[in-house]
């Protein structure tokens, strides 16, 4: 039993926001559309959503926030993920080092770590906190724990950190357990991040010895100077939308059919069994490419 939307896209991935809270205040953060504090789903709600997702053939889940490691029951949440479903997490890495091994033992496969600068003062400027040393420690702890490949998420901010591309490539060079992801700034009103990310991708394409096309979103992976680099471009990108296979869940328990829309959610908080299954079908029925 699989979920296929009206555009023929098979839903195989689930992304669950565990909290809208975060210990950083990044200048660009869209918070998955959750701008006000929300009452978080219970462990039981999350476990039931995961159970139904698995029943529908969804084979991977990504835990996000806010900052998911803020939740004191994060280990129990990971343990609730059904057997055979790959589990990953996106984190800012500031709280990761002390719990990396516990996360791995609980069943987490890998992590994405947000890090927008390797310069301590600039990191503080972007994130609002002087916590770059903790993030770097979290990266090494994740590698040591086997939460690999560790993907470093770098949002490219024009005039702020775009001059650090080469520094990041050198940082990841020769380390197969680390992959760089340069991410286009999401802004529906102003195309702040579009031009420089496009230019960056063209430059990577020219310099790469090998280019691999990933299944998800047909995203390209560029291999150069001992580093693997991906460019994530959700904005004005028809290919990104045409190949989207993901359904999202907000921290307060709403199925979110599209990353870029907030007007078509389906409330599943507290729902169980067949009622929840039907609401999954309703949400998938509302999926359509944002950029066509």
N, C-alpha and C positions, 0 to 999 in steps of 0.2 A: 504494500500500500504506500503510494508516493503522492506528494503534493506537486501538481503542475499547474502553473497559472495560465491565464487565457492567451498569453503570448508564447506558450510552449516552453517556459523556463522551469526546470525541475528544481525545487527547493531542497537543498541538501545541507545547508549550513544554518545555524542558529547563533545569534549574537545577543547575549543577555546582559543588560546593565544591572549591576547588583546594588548600586547606590548612586545618588546624584551628588553626594558629598565628595570633596577632594581636599587634600591638605596643601595643594598649590593653587595659584590663581593665574594661570597662563593667560596672556593678553588676548589670544585668538580663540580660546576654547569655545566650541559650540555645544558642549555638554550633551550631545545626542538630542538636542532640542529641549532638555530639561533645565530650564533656567531658574526655577523655583525649587526649594527643598521639597522632596517627596517622601511619603511614608513608604519605606522599603518593603518589598515582598518578604514573606517569611521563608524559612528554609523549606517548609512543607509545600508552599506554592511553587517554589523553584523546582523542587524534586518532581512534582506532578507535571509541570511544563516539560521538563526533560524526558520524563517517561513517555508522554504523548508524542513528543518530537521523535524519539527513537522509534516508536510504533509506526510513524509515517516515513521512516527511512532516512531521517536526518542523521547524518553520520559524523558531524563535528559541531562543537560548540565553542564560542569564544566568550569569555567573561570580561566585562568592561565596567566602567563607571561613567562619571566620577572616578574615584580611585578604589578599585575592588578590594585591595588589601586592608582598607580601613575596617571592613566588616570583621568582627571578632569570630564569626562562624565560617570564615572563608575555607578553612580546611574541611569542615563538614559539608559545605556546598560542593566542593570538588569530589568528595567521597560519594555524594549522591548522584554523580553523573553515571549513566548506565554503562555497563561493560560494552566495549566495542565502539563507543563514541569518543572520538579524539577530542581532548580538552586542551584549550590554550587560553591565555589571558593577556590582556593589554593593561599595562601598569606604568606609572611614572617612575617606578623603581626605587623610590625614596625609602620605602619600608620593606624592601624585598630581601635584603641580605640575611636577616635573622631567620626568615621562614622559607627560604628557597628549597632546602632539602625536605622540609615537611610538605611543601606543595608537591614536590616530585613524588614523594612516597604516597601521598594521597591520591595520585593518579593524573596530575597535570603533566602534559607532554612538553609544552614549550611556552615561551613568553615573548611578547612584543614590549619593548621598553621605550617610552617617549623621552627623547633627549635632543633638544633643539640647539644646543651649543656645547662645545668643549671648552669654552672660555668661562671661567667661574663668574665673573662680573656680568657677562652677557647672559648667562644662564639665569642669574638672579633677576636681571632686567625683564626677561621673557616670562619666567615662571612666578615671580613675586617672592621667591624664597632662595636663600643661599644654601642649596642642598645638592650641588653638583657632586661633591665627594661621595655622598650617600648613594647617588645614582650610579656612579662608576663602580662603587663597591657592590651594588646590586647586580650590575652586569656580570662582574666576575663571579659572584656567588651563583648566579643562574647558570653560567657556563660550567662551573665546578659541579653543580647539582645535576647536570644533564638536561636542563630545560632548553634544549637546543633543537633547531637553530634559534638563537636569540636574534630577533629582528629589532633593529633600532629604528624607531619612527622619528623622522626629522621633518617637521613642517617648515617649508621654505618660505621665509618672510623677506620680501623685497626690501633691500636697504638695511636689513637687520642682521641676518645670518647667512645670506646666500654666498658670502665669500668664504664660508667654512666647508664647502663641498670637498675640497681636496684634503682638508684636515681629517674629515670623517673617512675618506677613502684610505688614507694612510693608517688611521686608527683600526680599521677592519682588515687591512691588507695582510694576507697570509693567515688569517683566522677563519677557517672554514665553518666554525661554529657560529659566526656572526654574519648577518645579512643586513645591508642598509636599505631603508625605504625612505626615499625623499617624497614628501607628500605635499600635494597642492593645497593651498589654503582654501577652505570652504567658505565662500561668501556669495550668497545669491543676489546681493544688491550691487556689489562692486567686484570686478574681476581682478582683485589685488594680486592673486598668486598665479594667474594663468600664464602670462607671457614668459616670466623667468623660468617656470618649470618646463614649459615647452622648449625653451632654448637649452635648458640643462639636459633634457632628454635627447635632443639632437646632438649635443656634444658627446654624451655618453655613447650614443649609437656609432658615432664616427671613431671613437677611441677603443671600442670593445673588440676583443679577440673572438668572443663568442656571445651570441644573443639567443636566449631561450624564451619561448612563448609559454607562459603559464596557462593552465586551464581556467583558473578563476579570473574573470573579466578580460581574458586574453592579454594579461599584463606581461610586459617584457622584462626579462632579467638580463642585465648587462654584466659581463665578466671582464674585469680589467684590473691590472696592477694587483693581482692577488685578492681582490675584493669582489663580492657579489652585490649588485646594486639594482634596486627596483624603483620605478617612479609610479606613484599612485596619483591618478588624475580623475577624480569623480566629476569635476565640473565641466559642463558642456561637452561631455564625452559619451557619444551614442554607444560606442563599443562597451564601455563600462556598464551601462544600463542594460544593454542587450544580453550581456552574459552574467547578469546578477543572479546568484543562486541563494541569496541570504534572506532570512526573516529575522526581525529584531524584536526584542522585548524590552520595554522601558522598566526602570527601577520600581515603579509603582504598579506594574502588572498589566501593561497594555501591549498587545501585539502590534508591531509597527511595520507595515508592508514595505515602506520605502525610506531610505536614509534621509532623503531631502524633503519629505513631506511630513506634516504634523496634523493633518486634517482627516486622516482615514484610519485612525487607530481602532483596535478592537479590545475592549476591556475583558481580561481573563482572570483578574484577581479573585482568588478563592474558588475558582471553577474546578471541577473534577470530572473525570471519566468522559462519557459520551458528549456531555455538554461542552467540555473543553475541546474535544476533537472537532466538533462542529464549528466552534469559533476559530480554530486553526484554518478550516476550509474557507470560512468567511474572509479571514485576513488574506489568504492567498488569492482569493477571488478579487480582491481589491488591488492586487499588485499590477502596476504598469510602469513601463520605462519613463523616468522623469525627463530624460533627453531622448527624443525619438529622431 
